Amino acid sequence: MKITVNNNGSLRLEGVDSELTLCDATGKPFGLGGRTVVSLCRCGHSENKPFCDGSHKRVGFQSEVAARDLPPPAPKP
């Protein structure tokens, strides 16, 4: 699977298959209707959350993200 953080837009998940389950907070899975690509909302304005409906364009959502390395996790006490 590949996840792309689109500048000023959604999180695009490609290669969605039976190994990925997208669940709500209660653990209930979303039915993806056989899709292998889905986009998740980052702007918070979608009428179809958690999926993107293009609202980021209408509201002028701005977020450009460049890939970077995260620091190592802090040791657990």
All heavy atoms as a GROMACS GRO file, in nm:
protein
  569
    1MET      N    1   0.084  -0.117   0.000
    1MET     CA    2   0.000   0.000   0.000
    1MET      C    3   0.088   0.123   0.000
    1MET      O    4   0.195   0.126   0.059
    1MET     CB    5  -0.090   0.005   0.122
    1MET     CG    6  -0.153   0.141   0.132
    1MET     SD    7  -0.260   0.169   0.268
    1MET     CE    8  -0.388   0.061   0.226
    2LYS      N    9   0.041   0.227  -0.065
    2LYS     CA   10   0.109   0.356  -0.068
    2LYS      C   11   0.012   0.462  -0.016
    2LYS      O   12  -0.104   0.466  -0.059
    2LYS     CB   13   0.150   0.390  -0.211
    2LYS     CG   14   0.216   0.525  -0.226
    2LYS     CD   15   0.251   0.549  -0.373
    2LYS     CE   16   0.305   0.688  -0.395
    2LYS     NZ   17   0.328   0.715  -0.537
    3ILE      N   18   0.057   0.545   0.076
    3ILE     CA   19  -0.022   0.657   0.127
    3ILE      C   20   0.050   0.785   0.088
    3ILE      O   21   0.167   0.802   0.120
    3ILE     CB   22  -0.039   0.650   0.280
    3ILE    CG1   23  -0.107   0.519   0.320
    3ILE    CG2   24  -0.118   0.771   0.330
    3ILE    CD1   25  -0.113   0.495   0.470
    4THR      N   26  -0.022   0.872   0.018
    4THR     CA   27   0.036   0.999  -0.027
    4THR      C   28  -0.034   1.114   0.044
    4THR      O   29  -0.157   1.121   0.045
    4THR     CB   30   0.019   1.015  -0.179
    4THR    OG1   31   0.078   0.903  -0.245
    4THR    CG2   32   0.083   1.144  -0.228
    5VAL      N   33   0.045   1.204   0.105
    5VAL     CA   34  -0.009   1.325   0.166
    5VAL      C   35  -0.010   1.430   0.056
    5VAL      O   36   0.094   1.484   0.018
    5VAL     CB   37   0.078   1.372   0.285
    5VAL    CG1   38   0.017   1.497   0.348
    5VAL    CG2   39   0.093   1.262   0.389
    6ASN      N   40  -0.127   1.456   0.000
    6ASN     CA   41  -0.140   1.553  -0.109
    6ASN      C   42  -0.132   1.695  -0.054
    6ASN      O   43  -0.200   1.728   0.044
    6ASN     CB   44  -0.272   1.534  -0.183
    6ASN     CG   45  -0.273   1.408  -0.266
    6ASN    OD1   46  -0.177   1.380  -0.336
    6ASN    ND2   47  -0.380   1.332  -0.257
    7ASN      N   48  -0.049   1.779  -0.116
    7ASN     CA   49  -0.042   1.919  -0.076
    7ASN      C   50  -0.180   1.982  -0.091
    7ASN      O   51  -0.246   1.965  -0.193
    7ASN     CB   52   0.060   1.995  -0.160
    7ASN     CG   53   0.201   1.963  -0.120
    7ASN    OD1   54   0.228   1.922  -0.007
    7ASN    ND2   55   0.294   1.981  -0.211
    8ASN      N   56  -0.222   2.053   0.013
    8ASN     CA   57  -0.350   2.124   0.014
    8ASN      C   58  -0.469   2.032  -0.012
    8ASN      O   59  -0.572   2.077  -0.063
    8ASN     CB   60  -0.348   2.239  -0.088
    8ASN     CG   61  -0.230   2.330  -0.068
    8ASN    OD1   62  -0.195   2.364   0.044
    8ASN    ND2   63  -0.165   2.367  -0.176
    9GLY      N   64  -0.456   1.904   0.021
    9GLY     CA   65  -0.564   1.811  -0.007
    9GLY      C   66  -0.564   1.690   0.084
    9GLY      O   67  -0.525   1.696   0.200
   10SER      N   68  -0.607   1.580   0.027
   10SER     CA   69  -0.638   1.458   0.102
   10SER      C   70  -0.517   1.370   0.128
   10SER      O   71  -0.407   1.394   0.079
   10SER     CB   72  -0.739   1.376   0.021
   10SER     OG   73  -0.679   1.335  -0.102
   11LEU      N   74  -0.542   1.263   0.205
   11LEU     CA   75  -0.451   1.149   0.216
   11LEU      C   76  -0.502   1.046   0.117
   11LEU      O   77  -0.616   0.999   0.127
   11LEU     CB   78  -0.454   1.089   0.356
   11LEU     CG   79  -0.402   1.175   0.470
   11LEU    CD1   80  -0.430   1.107   0.603
   11LEU    CD2   81  -0.255   1.203   0.454
   12ARG      N   82  -0.421   1.010   0.018
   12ARG     CA   83  -0.461   0.915  -0.085
   12ARG      C   84  -0.402   0.778  -0.052
   12ARG      O   85  -0.280   0.764  -0.040
   12ARG     CB   86  -0.414   0.962  -0.221
   12ARG     CG   87  -0.452   0.872  -0.336
   12ARG     CD   88  -0.403   0.933  -0.467
   12ARG     NE   89  -0.418   0.843  -0.578
   12ARG     CZ   90  -0.524   0.835  -0.657
   12ARG    NH1   91  -0.626   0.916  -0.634
   12ARG    NH2   92  -0.529   0.750  -0.755
   13LEU      N   93  -0.489   0.679  -0.035
   13LEU     CA   94  -0.447   0.543  -0.005
   13LEU      C   95  -0.462   0.462  -0.133
   13LEU      O   96  -0.572   0.448  -0.186
   13LEU     CB   97  -0.534   0.482   0.104
   13LEU     CG   98  -0.512   0.526   0.248
   13LEU    CD1   99  -0.540   0.673   0.267
   13LEU    CD2  100  -0.596   0.443   0.342
   14GLU      N  101  -0.351   0.409  -0.184
   14GLU     CA  102  -0.351   0.329  -0.307
   14GLU      C  103  -0.308   0.187  -0.274
   14GLU      O  104  -0.223   0.166  -0.190
   14GLU     CB  105  -0.255   0.387  -0.410
   14GLU     CG  106  -0.287   0.529  -0.451
   14GLU     CD  107  -0.180   0.585  -0.542
   14GLU    OE1  108  -0.175   0.542  -0.659
   14GLU    OE2  109  -0.102   0.671  -0.496
   15GLY      N  110  -0.368   0.092  -0.344
   15GLY     CA  111  -0.335  -0.047  -0.320
   15GLY      C  112  -0.416  -0.105  -0.206
   15GLY      O  113  -0.376  -0.201  -0.143
   16VAL      N  114  -0.532  -0.044  -0.181
   16VAL     CA  115  -0.622  -0.094  -0.077
   16VAL      C  116  -0.666  -0.234  -0.117
   16VAL      O  117  -0.706  -0.258  -0.229
   16VAL     CB  118  -0.744  -0.001  -0.061
   16VAL    CG1  119  -0.841  -0.057   0.041
   16VAL    CG2  120  -0.700   0.139  -0.022
   17ASP      N  121  -0.654  -0.329  -0.026
   17ASP     CA  122  -0.699  -0.465  -0.054
   17ASP      C  123  -0.752  -0.528   0.074
   17ASP      O  124  -0.772  -0.462   0.173
   17ASP     CB  125  -0.587  -0.548  -0.117
   17ASP     CG  126  -0.465  -0.562  -0.027
   17ASP    OD1  127  -0.477  -0.546   0.097
   17ASP    OD2  128  -0.357  -0.590  -0.078
   18SER      N  129  -0.768  -0.657   0.069
   18SER     CA  130  -0.827  -0.728   0.184
   18SER      C  131  -0.740  -0.722   0.308
   18SER      O  132  -0.786  -0.752   0.417
   18SER     CB  133  -0.855  -0.872   0.146
   18SER     OG  134  -0.734  -0.938   0.111
   19GLU      N  135  -0.612  -0.684   0.295
   19GLU     CA  136  -0.525  -0.676   0.411
   19GLU      C  137  -0.546  -0.547   0.490
   19GLU      O  138  -0.502  -0.534   0.602
   19GLU     CB  139  -0.379  -0.688   0.370
   19GLU     CG  140  -0.345  -0.826   0.318
   19GLU     CD  141  -0.198  -0.839   0.285
   19GLU    OE1  142  -0.116  -0.767   0.344
   19GLU    OE2  143  -0.167  -0.922   0.199
   20LEU      N  144  -0.611  -0.449   0.430
   20LEU     CA  145  -0.638  -0.322   0.498
   20LEU      C  146  -0.783  -0.317   0.540
   20LEU      O  147  -0.871  -0.345   0.460
   20LEU     CB  148  -0.609  -0.203   0.406
   20LEU     CG  149  -0.656  -0.069   0.463
   20LEU    CD1  150  -0.556  -0.019   0.566
   20LEU    CD2  151  -0.674   0.032   0.355
   21THR      N  152  -0.805  -0.281   0.664
   21THR     CA  153  -0.940  -0.258   0.712
   21THR      C  154  -0.945  -0.118   0.769
   21THR      O  155  -0.870  -0.086   0.861
   21THR     CB  156  -0.979  -0.362   0.820
   21THR    OG1  157  -0.962  -0.492   0.767
   21THR    CG2  158  -1.123  -0.342   0.863
   22LEU      N  159  -1.031  -0.035   0.715
   22LEU     CA  160  -1.052   0.101   0.765
   22LEU      C  161  -1.172   0.094   0.858
   22LEU      O  162  -1.282   0.058   0.815
   22LEU     CB  163  -1.077   0.196   0.649
   22LEU     CG  164  -1.094   0.343   0.683
   22LEU    CD1  165  -0.969   0.400   0.748
   22LEU    CD2  166  -1.127   0.422   0.556
   23CYS      N  167  -1.151   0.126   0.987
   23CYS     CA  168  -1.256   0.111   1.088
   23CYS      C  169  -1.289   0.245   1.152
   23CYS      O  170  -1.207   0.334   1.158
   23CYS     CB  171  -1.209   0.016   1.198
   23CYS     SG  172  -1.175  -0.151   1.142
   24ASP      N  173  -1.413   0.253   1.204
   24ASP     CA  174  -1.452   0.369   1.283
   24ASP      C  175  -1.399   0.351   1.425
   24ASP      O  176  -1.333   0.251   1.456
   24ASP     CB  177  -1.602   0.393   1.277
   24ASP     CG  178  -1.686   0.286   1.345
   24ASP    OD1  179  -1.632   0.202   1.421
   24ASP    OD2  180  -1.808   0.286   1.323
   25ALA      N  181  -1.427   0.446   1.513
   25ALA     CA  182  -1.375   0.444   1.650
   25ALA      C  183  -1.423   0.324   1.730
   25ALA      O  184  -1.359   0.285   1.828
   25ALA     CB  185  -1.411   0.573   1.722
   26THR      N  186  -1.535   0.263   1.690
   26THR     CA  187  -1.586   0.146   1.762
   26THR      C  188  -1.530   0.016   1.708
   26THR      O  189  -1.558  -0.090   1.762
   26THR     CB  190  -1.740   0.139   1.755
   26THR    OG1  191  -1.780   0.111   1.621
   26THR    CG2  192  -1.804   0.268   1.804
   27GLY      N  193  -1.451   0.023   1.599
   27GLY     CA  194  -1.394  -0.096   1.539
   27GLY      C  195  -1.474  -0.152   1.423
   27GLY      O  196  -1.436  -0.251   1.363
   28LYS      N  197  -1.588  -0.088   1.392
   28LYS     CA  198  -1.670  -0.134   1.280
   28LYS      C  199  -1.603  -0.094   1.148
   28LYS      O  200  -1.570   0.023   1.128
   28LYS     CB  201  -1.810  -0.073   1.288
   28LYS     CG  202  -1.901  -0.121   1.177
   28LYS     CD  203  -2.039  -0.060   1.190
   28LYS     CE  204  -2.124  -0.102   1.071
   28LYS     NZ  205  -2.254  -0.038   1.070
   29PRO      N  206  -1.584  -0.190   1.055
   29PRO     CA  207  -1.517  -0.159   0.930
   29PRO      C  208  -1.607  -0.084   0.831
   29PRO      O  209  -1.727  -0.107   0.826
   29PRO     CB  210  -1.477  -0.295   0.874
   29PRO     CG  211  -1.573  -0.391   0.935
   29PRO     CD  212  -1.611  -0.333   1.069
   30PHE      N  213  -1.545   0.006   0.754
   30PHE     CA  214  -1.613   0.071   0.643
   30PHE      C  215  -1.615  -0.026   0.526
   30PHE      O  216  -1.514  -0.093   0.499
   30PHE     CB  217  -1.538   0.197   0.598
   30PHE     CG  218  -1.550   0.313   0.693
   30PHE    CD1  219  -1.458   0.331   0.795
   30PHE    CD2  220  -1.653   0.404   0.679
   30PHE    CE1  221  -1.469   0.438   0.881
   30PHE    CE2  222  -1.665   0.512   0.765
   30PHE     CZ  223  -1.573   0.529   0.867
   31GLY      N  224  -1.725  -0.034   0.455
   31GLY     CA  225  -1.732  -0.110   0.331
   31GLY      C  226  -1.678  -0.022   0.219
   31GLY      O  227  -1.730   0.087   0.196
   32LEU      N  228  -1.573  -0.066   0.152
   32LEU     CA  229  -1.510   0.016   0.050
   32LEU      C  230  -1.556  -0.019  -0.091
   32LEU      O  231  -1.506   0.036  -0.188
   32LEU     CB  232  -1.357   0.005   0.061
   32LEU     CG  233  -1.298   0.048   0.196
   32LEU    CD1  234  -1.148   0.030   0.197
   32LEU    CD2  235  -1.338   0.191   0.230
   33GLY      N  236  -1.652  -0.109  -0.103
   33GLY     CA  237  -1.713  -0.138  -0.232
   33GLY      C  238  -1.615  -0.188  -0.337
   33GLY      O  239  -1.633  -0.161  -0.455
   34GLY      N  240  -1.510  -0.256  -0.296
   34GLY     CA  241  -1.414  -0.310  -0.390
   34GLY      C  242  -1.310  -0.210  -0.440
   34GLY      O  243  -1.229  -0.241  -0.526
   35ARG      N  244  -1.312  -0.088  -0.386
   35ARG     CA  245  -1.216   0.013  -0.430
   35ARG      C  246  -1.074  -0.027  -0.390
   35ARG      O  247  -1.052  -0.082  -0.283
   35ARG     CB  248  -1.249   0.149  -0.369
   35ARG     CG  249  -1.373   0.212  -0.425
   35ARG     CD  250  -1.410   0.336  -0.343
   35ARG     NE  251  -1.525   0.404  -0.397
   35ARG     CZ  252  -1.652   0.366  -0.380
   35ARG    NH1  253  -1.678   0.258  -0.307
   35ARG    NH2  254  -1.751   0.434  -0.433
   36THR      N  255  -0.978   0.007  -0.475
   36THR     CA  256  -0.837  -0.014  -0.444
   36THR      C  257  -0.767   0.120  -0.418
   36THR      O  258  -0.650   0.122  -0.383
   36THR     CB  259  -0.765  -0.088  -0.558
   36THR    OG1  260  -0.777  -0.012  -0.678
   36THR    CG2  261  -0.824  -0.227  -0.577
   37VAL      N  262  -0.838   0.231  -0.437
   37VAL     CA  263  -0.787   0.365  -0.407
   37VAL      C  264  -0.897   0.441  -0.334
   37VAL      O  265  -1.012   0.443  -0.381
   37VAL     CB  266  -0.747   0.442  -0.535
   37VAL    CG1  267  -0.704   0.584  -0.502
   37VAL    CG2  268  -0.639   0.369  -0.612
   38VAL      N  269  -0.864   0.501  -0.220
   38VAL     CA  270  -0.957   0.589  -0.150
   38VAL      C  271  -0.878   0.710  -0.102
   38VAL      O  272  -0.757   0.704  -0.082
   38VAL     CB  273  -1.028   0.521  -0.029
   38VAL    CG1  274  -1.119   0.409  -0.075
   38VAL    CG2  275  -0.931   0.472   0.074
   39SER      N  276  -0.949   0.821  -0.082
   39SER     CA  277  -0.886   0.943  -0.030
   39SER      C  278  -0.956   0.983   0.098
   39SER      O  279  -1.079   0.987   0.104
   39SER     CB  280  -0.896   1.056  -0.133
   39SER     OG  281  -0.815   1.026  -0.244
   40LEU      N  282  -0.876   1.014   0.200
   40LEU     CA  283  -0.928   1.053   0.330
   40LEU      C  284  -0.914   1.204   0.348
   40LEU      O  285  -0.812   1.262   0.311
   40LEU     CB  286  -0.854   0.980   0.443
   40LEU     CG  287  -0.861   0.828   0.439
   40LEU    CD1  288  -0.781   0.770   0.555
   40LEU    CD2  289  -1.004   0.779   0.442
   41CYS      N  290  -1.015   1.265   0.408
   41CYS     CA  291  -1.020   1.410   0.430
   41CYS      C  292  -0.915   1.453   0.532
   41CYS      O  293  -0.899   1.388   0.636
   41CYS     CB  294  -1.160   1.447   0.480
   41CYS     SG  295  -1.180   1.621   0.523
   42ARG      N  296  -0.846   1.563   0.503
   42ARG     CA  297  -0.757   1.626   0.601
   42ARG      C  298  -0.808   1.762   0.644
   42ARG      O  299  -0.767   1.814   0.747
   42ARG     CB  300  -0.616   1.646   0.542
   42ARG     CG  301  -0.536   1.522   0.530
   42ARG     CD  302  -0.386   1.550   0.518
   42ARG     NE  303  -0.350   1.642   0.412
   42ARG     CZ  304  -0.257   1.736   0.422
   42ARG    NH1  305  -0.188   1.752   0.534
   42ARG    NH2  306  -0.228   1.814   0.321
   43CYS      N  307  -0.897   1.823   0.565
   43CYS     CA  308  -0.938   1.961   0.593
   43CYS      C  309  -1.050   1.971   0.695
   43CYS      O  310  -1.072   2.076   0.754
   43CYS     CB  311  -0.980   2.031   0.464
   43CYS     SG  312  -1.144   1.984   0.400
   44GLY      N  313  -1.125   1.862   0.716
   44GLY     CA  314  -1.234   1.862   0.812
   44GLY      C  315  -1.367   1.912   0.758
   44GLY      O  316  -1.463   1.919   0.833
   45HIS      N  317  -1.375   1.945   0.630
   45HIS     CA  318  -1.497   2.002   0.574
   45HIS      C  319  -1.576   1.904   0.487
   45HIS      O  320  -1.683   1.941   0.438
   45HIS     CB  321  -1.465   2.128   0.494
   45HIS     CG  322  -1.418   2.240   0.580
   45HIS    ND1  323  -1.503   2.324   0.647
   45HIS    CD2  324  -1.293   2.281   0.612
   45HIS    CE1  325  -1.434   2.413   0.715
   45HIS    NE2  326  -1.305   2.388   0.696
   46SER      N  327  -1.528   1.784   0.466
   46SER     CA  328  -1.598   1.688   0.380
   46SER      C  329  -1.735   1.654   0.437
   46SER      O  330  -1.753   1.640   0.558
   46SER     CB  331  -1.517   1.559   0.368
   46SER     OG  332  -1.589   1.462   0.294
   47GLU      N  333  -1.832   1.642   0.349
   47GLU     CA  334  -1.966   1.596   0.389
   47GLU      C  335  -1.972   1.444   0.392
   47GLU      O  336  -2.074   1.386   0.425
   47GLU     CB  337  -2.071   1.650   0.291
   47GLU     CG  338  -2.087   1.801   0.294
   47GLU     CD  339  -2.143   1.852   0.426
   47GLU    OE1  340  -2.228   1.785   0.487
   47GLU    OE2  341  -2.099   1.961   0.470
   48ASN      N  342  -1.861   1.377   0.356
   48ASN     CA  343  -1.855   1.232   0.349
   48ASN      C  344  -1.739   1.179   0.433
   48ASN      O  345  -1.670   1.086   0.393
   48ASN     CB  346  -1.840   1.189   0.202
   48ASN     CG  347  -1.861   1.042   0.183
   48ASN    OD1  348  -1.932   0.976   0.258
   48ASN    ND2  349  -1.799   0.986   0.080
   49LYS      N  350  -1.715   1.240   0.550
   49LYS     CA  351  -1.604   1.199   0.636
   49LYS      C  352  -1.613   1.051   0.668
   49LYS      O  353  -1.723   1.002   0.686
   49LYS     CB  354  -1.604   1.280   0.766
   49LYS     CG  355  -1.567   1.425   0.748
   49LYS     CD  356  -1.571   1.494   0.885
   49LYS     CE  357  -1.565   1.641   0.872
   49LYS     NZ  358  -1.694   1.703   0.850
   50PRO      N  359  -1.504   0.980   0.675
   50PRO     CA  360  -1.367   1.030   0.671
   50PRO      C  361  -1.314   1.047   0.528
   50PRO      O  362  -1.197   1.078   0.509
   50PRO     CB  363  -1.288   0.920   0.743
   50PRO     CG  364  -1.357   0.794   0.703
   50PRO     CD  365  -1.504   0.834   0.698
   51PHE      N  366  -1.399   1.024   0.428
   51PHE     CA  367  -1.354   1.030   0.290
   51PHE      C  368  -1.357   1.172   0.235
   51PHE      O  369  -1.440   1.254   0.273
   51PHE     CB  370  -1.442   0.937   0.203
   51PHE     CG  371  -1.442   0.796   0.255
   51PHE    CD1  372  -1.549   0.748   0.329
   51PHE    CD2  373  -1.334   0.713   0.236
   51PHE    CE1  374  -1.549   0.620   0.380
   51PHE    CE2  375  -1.331   0.584   0.287
   51PHE     CZ  376  -1.439   0.537   0.358
   52CYS      N  377  -1.265   1.200   0.145
   52CYS     CA  378  -1.254   1.332   0.082
   52CYS      C  379  -1.364   1.349  -0.022
   52CYS      O  380  -1.394   1.257  -0.098
   52CYS     CB  381  -1.117   1.343   0.014
   52CYS     SG  382  -1.093   1.497  -0.075
   53ASP      N  383  -1.425   1.468  -0.024
   53ASP     CA  384  -1.524   1.500  -0.128
   53ASP      C  385  -1.482   1.624  -0.208
   53ASP      O  386  -1.560   1.679  -0.284
   53ASP     CB  387  -1.664   1.519  -0.069
   53ASP     CG  388  -1.677   1.643   0.020
   53ASP    OD1  389  -1.577   1.717   0.037
   53ASP    OD2  390  -1.787   1.665   0.072
   54GLY      N  391  -1.357   1.668  -0.191
   54GLY     CA  392  -1.307   1.783  -0.264
   54GLY      C  393  -1.333   1.917  -0.196
   54GLY      O  394  -1.300   2.022  -0.252
   55SER      N  395  -1.391   1.916  -0.076
   55SER     CA  396  -1.422   2.040  -0.005
   55SER      C  397  -1.299   2.125   0.021
   55SER      O  398  -1.310   2.247   0.033
   55SER     CB  399  -1.491   2.010   0.129
   55SER     OG  400  -1.619   1.957   0.108
   56HIS      N  401  -1.181   2.064   0.029
   56HIS     CA  402  -1.058   2.139   0.056
   56HIS      C  403  -1.036   2.249  -0.049
   56HIS      O  404  -0.983   2.355  -0.017
   56HIS     CB  405  -0.937   2.046   0.063
   56HIS     CG  406  -0.916   1.963  -0.059
   56HIS    ND1  407  -0.980   1.841  -0.076
   56HIS    CD2  408  -0.842   1.983  -0.170
   56HIS    CE1  409  -0.944   1.789  -0.192
   56HIS    NE2  410  -0.860   1.874  -0.251
   57LYS      N  411  -1.080   2.225  -0.171
   57LYS     CA  412  -1.065   2.326  -0.276
   57LYS      C  413  -1.157   2.445  -0.249
   57LYS      O  414  -1.117   2.560  -0.265
   57LYS     CB  415  -1.097   2.266  -0.412
   57LYS     CG  416  -1.000   2.158  -0.454
   57LYS     CD  417  -1.045   2.090  -0.582
   57LYS     CE  418  -0.964   1.966  -0.609
   57LYS     NZ  419  -1.021   1.886  -0.717
   58ARG      N  420  -1.279   2.416  -0.208
   58ARG     CA  421  -1.378   2.521  -0.182
   58ARG      C  422  -1.340   2.609  -0.065
   58ARG      O  423  -1.359   2.730  -0.067
   58ARG     CB  424  -1.516   2.456  -0.159
   58ARG     CG  425  -1.627   2.554  -0.126
   58ARG     CD  426  -1.762   2.484  -0.107
   58ARG     NE  427  -1.760   2.368  -0.022
   58ARG     CZ  428  -1.764   2.369   0.111
   58ARG    NH1  429  -1.768   2.484   0.176
   58ARG    NH2  430  -1.763   2.257   0.180
   59VAL      N  431  -1.284   2.548   0.041
   59VAL     CA  432  -1.254   2.624   0.162
   59VAL      C  433  -1.112   2.679   0.165
   59VAL      O  434  -1.074   2.748   0.259
   59VAL     CB  435  -1.279   2.539   0.290
   59VAL    CG1  436  -1.425   2.496   0.296
   59VAL    CG2  437  -1.185   2.421   0.299
   60GLY      N  438  -1.033   2.648   0.064
   60GLY     CA  439  -0.897   2.700   0.057
   60GLY      C  440  -0.801   2.637   0.157
   60GLY      O  441  -0.710   2.703   0.207
   61PHE      N  442  -0.821   2.509   0.185
   61PHE     CA  443  -0.733   2.437   0.278
   61PHE      C  444  -0.588   2.447   0.232
   61PHE      O  445  -0.558   2.424   0.116
   61PHE     CB  446  -0.777   2.291   0.288
   61PHE     CG  447  -0.691   2.206   0.376
   61PHE    CD1  448  -0.692   2.223   0.514
   61PHE    CD2  449  -0.610   2.108   0.323
   61PHE    CE1  450  -0.613   2.144   0.596
   61PHE    CE2  451  -0.532   2.027   0.404
   61PHE     CZ  452  -0.534   2.046   0.541
   62GLN      N  453  -0.498   2.482   0.323
   62GLN     CA  454  -0.356   2.496   0.292
   62GLN      C  455  -0.275   2.406   0.385
   62GLN      O  456  -0.282   2.421   0.507
   62GLN     CB  457  -0.312   2.641   0.312
   62GLN     CG  458  -0.379   2.740   0.220
   62GLN     CD  459  -0.328   2.729   0.078
   62GLN    OE1  460  -0.208   2.727   0.055
   62GLN    NE2  461  -0.420   2.721  -0.016
   63SER      N  462  -0.200   2.315   0.327
   63SER     CA  463  -0.107   2.233   0.405
   63SER      C  464  -0.014   2.163   0.308
   63SER      O  465  -0.055   2.073   0.237
   63SER     CB  466  -0.182   2.129   0.488
   63SER     OG  467  -0.089   2.045   0.556
   64GLU      N  468   0.109   2.209   0.305
   64GLU     CA  469   0.210   2.145   0.222
   64GLU      C  470   0.304   2.070   0.314
   64GLU      O  471   0.354   2.125   0.412
   64GLU     CB  472   0.284   2.249   0.138
   64GLU     CG  473   0.191   2.312   0.036
   64GLU     CD  474   0.264   2.391  -0.070
   64GLU    OE1  475   0.388   2.377  -0.082
   64GLU    OE2  476   0.196   2.466  -0.141
   65VAL      N  477   0.325   1.943   0.282
   65VAL     CA  478   0.404   1.856   0.367
   65VAL      C  479   0.517   1.795   0.285
   65VAL      O  480   0.493   1.740   0.179
   65VAL     CB  481   0.316   1.743   0.427
   65VAL    CG1  482   0.399   1.650   0.514
   65VAL    CG2  483   0.200   1.801   0.507
   66ALA      N  484   0.639   1.807   0.334
   66ALA     CA  485   0.755   1.743   0.271
   66ALA      C  486   0.796   1.623   0.355
   66ALA      O  487   0.792   1.627   0.479
   66ALA     CB  488   0.870   1.842   0.261
   67ALA      N  489   0.836   1.516   0.289
   67ALA     CA  490   0.880   1.396   0.359
   67ALA      C  491   1.003   1.428   0.444
   67ALA      O  492   1.087   1.510   0.407
   67ALA     CB  493   0.913   1.285   0.259
   68ARG      N  494   1.009   1.365   0.559
   68ARG     CA  495   1.122   1.385   0.650
   68ARG      C  496   1.134   1.262   0.740
   68ARG      O  497   1.042   1.181   0.748
   68ARG     CB  498   1.102   1.510   0.736
   68ARG     CG  499   0.979   1.501   0.827
   68ARG     CD  500   0.949   1.633   0.896
   68ARG     NE  501   0.836   1.626   0.985
   68ARG     CZ  502   0.708   1.632   0.948
   68ARG    NH1  503   0.676   1.644   0.821
   68ARG    NH2  504   0.612   1.627   1.038
   69ASP      N  505   1.246   1.250   0.805
   69ASP     CA  506   1.267   1.140   0.899
   69ASP      C  507   1.222   1.184   1.037
   69ASP      O  508   1.254   1.296   1.081
   69ASP     CB  509   1.415   1.101   0.906
   69ASP     CG  510   1.463   1.038   0.777
   69ASP    OD1  511   1.382   0.976   0.707
   69ASP    OD2  512   1.583   1.052   0.747
   70LEU      N  513   1.148   1.098   1.104
   70LEU     CA  514   1.110   1.124   1.243
   70LEU      C  515   1.225   1.083   1.335
   70LEU      O  516   1.301   0.992   1.304
   70LEU     CB  517   0.987   1.043   1.281
   70LEU     CG  518   0.857   1.081   1.211
   70LEU    CD1  519   0.746   0.985   1.253
   70LEU    CD2  520   0.818   1.223   1.242
   71PRO      N  521   1.240   1.150   1.450
   71PRO     CA  522   1.342   1.108   1.544
   71PRO      C  523   1.302   0.974   1.605
   71PRO      O  524   1.184   0.936   1.603
   71PRO     CB  525   1.341   1.219   1.650
   71PRO     CG  526   1.206   1.280   1.640
   71PRO     CD  527   1.162   1.265   1.498
   72PRO      N  528   1.398   0.902   1.662
   72PRO     CA  529   1.363   0.775   1.727
   72PRO      C  530   1.263   0.798   1.838
   72PRO      O  531   1.261   0.906   1.899
   72PRO     CB  532   1.496   0.725   1.783
   72PRO     CG  533   1.602   0.802   1.713
   72PRO     CD  534   1.540   0.932   1.670
   73PRO      N  535   1.178   0.699   1.866
   73PRO     CA  536   1.082   0.715   1.976
   73PRO      C  537   1.155   0.726   2.110
   73PRO      O  538   1.263   0.670   2.128
   73PRO     CB  539   0.996   0.589   1.970
   73PRO     CG  540   1.076   0.491   1.891
   73PRO     CD  541   1.168   0.567   1.803
   74ALA      N  542   1.092   0.799   2.201
   74ALA     CA  543   1.148   0.812   2.335
   74ALA      C  544   1.141   0.676   2.405
   74ALA      O  545   1.045   0.601   2.387
   74ALA     CB  546   1.069   0.915   2.415
   75PRO      N  547   1.243   0.644   2.483
   75PRO     CA  548   1.240   0.516   2.557
   75PRO      C  549   1.121   0.513   2.653
   75PRO      O  550   1.085   0.614   2.712
   75PRO     CB  551   1.372   0.515   2.635
   75PRO     CG  552   1.455   0.625   2.580
   75PRO     CD  553   1.362   0.720   2.510
   76LYS      N  554   1.064   0.397   2.666
   76LYS     CA  555   0.952   0.380   2.760
   76LYS      C  556   1.007   0.363   2.900
   76LYS      O  557   1.106   0.294   2.919
   76LYS     CB  558   0.866   0.261   2.719
   76LYS     CG  559   0.802   0.284   2.585
   76LYS     CD  560   0.702   0.177   2.552
   76LYS     CE  561   0.651   0.205   2.412
   76LYS     NZ  562   0.517   0.173   2.392
   77PRO      N  563   0.941   0.427   2.997
   77PRO     CA  564   0.990   0.417   3.138
   77PRO      C  565   0.976   0.277   3.193
   77PRO      O  566   0.909   0.194   3.153
   77PRO     CB  567   0.903   0.514   3.214
   77PRO     CG  568   0.792   0.555   3.126
   77PRO     CD  569   0.825   0.508   2.988
   0.00000   0.00000   0.00000
